[in-house]
Amino acid sequence: MTDTETPAATYCGRFAPSPTGPLHAGSLLSAVCSYLDARRHNGRWLVRIDDIDPPREMPGASDAIRRSLEVHGLQPDAAVSFQSACRDRHLAAIAELRSRGHLFDCGCSRRDLRRHGRPGPNGPLYPGTCRHGLPAGREARTLRLRVDQERDSFDDQLQGPIRTCLAETVGDFIVRRSDGLPAYHLAAAVDDGGGHITHVVRGHDLLWCTPPQRLIQRLLGLSSPVYAHLPVLVDQHGFKLSKQQGAAPLDDRKPAANLWLALQRLRQAPPAALRRASVATLWQWARSHWQPERLRGLERIVETGTGE
Ligand code: GLU
């Protein structure tokens, strides 16, 4: 997102949708923004399907997502990857964190956490019940990462300097779930870290996830990407459009209209004359006129219908 050009070989961005439903107008903004940032830097752009949460998956969603990306001209520079295929790598990272003493077994349920957790900005903070050993009669359910006085500071390319004290924002967090699967922070941190992905462009709703993911990368000795968190699309009532809330899927029969609207929402002011242009023409225009600085400091974009 910076004006300083990143050499082609060093930029690798990604779009990482979860297959919990088809793409909607909000997820298109993330895809378009990360794609244009990669193109602007002559970088590579990858698509990774974050299929690490089988209970939340919707059958057919990953195919629908891939089809939507294709008809919208969002062509990745390598075959689409699947996070589930990297489970061994995620489990190895958990084993390494454990062997270095960063994790502890936790017997608490979500209900325990709701009852006893301290209120935090992103949900209840872990009260420390199992931090120094499982209390008698408790069985290990999850593995948590011990967060002490870790602070984090980084420069978000769109949101500016971010400073956090992790104990106050996330607390001890889960890296292996009660069903034995790696948790989102762990999988994302490992797959984005180590120089594989150099730039992460994603929604502002995930800004709070960046410090714990950077912490995991630090503890594992992996480099962290540059982050940019773009505003999220919200409805008239201020609620984020999301697959879980049943946001309307993108209409793949009118990709050019969807793209024009996405560019408009992203404050790029596409000319009205391009409203009926082809997908290829729109991309050509967008690539040469991309001005991400117009999104700087913005956290939300209100969806005001299709005629914006
Ligand atoms: N898979 C996550 C989602 O769809 C996004 C992950 C990310 O961009 O880090 O919400």
Residues whose N, C-alpha, C, O or C-beta is under 5 A from the ligand:
A	BS01	LIG	A16 P17 S18 D50 A188 R202
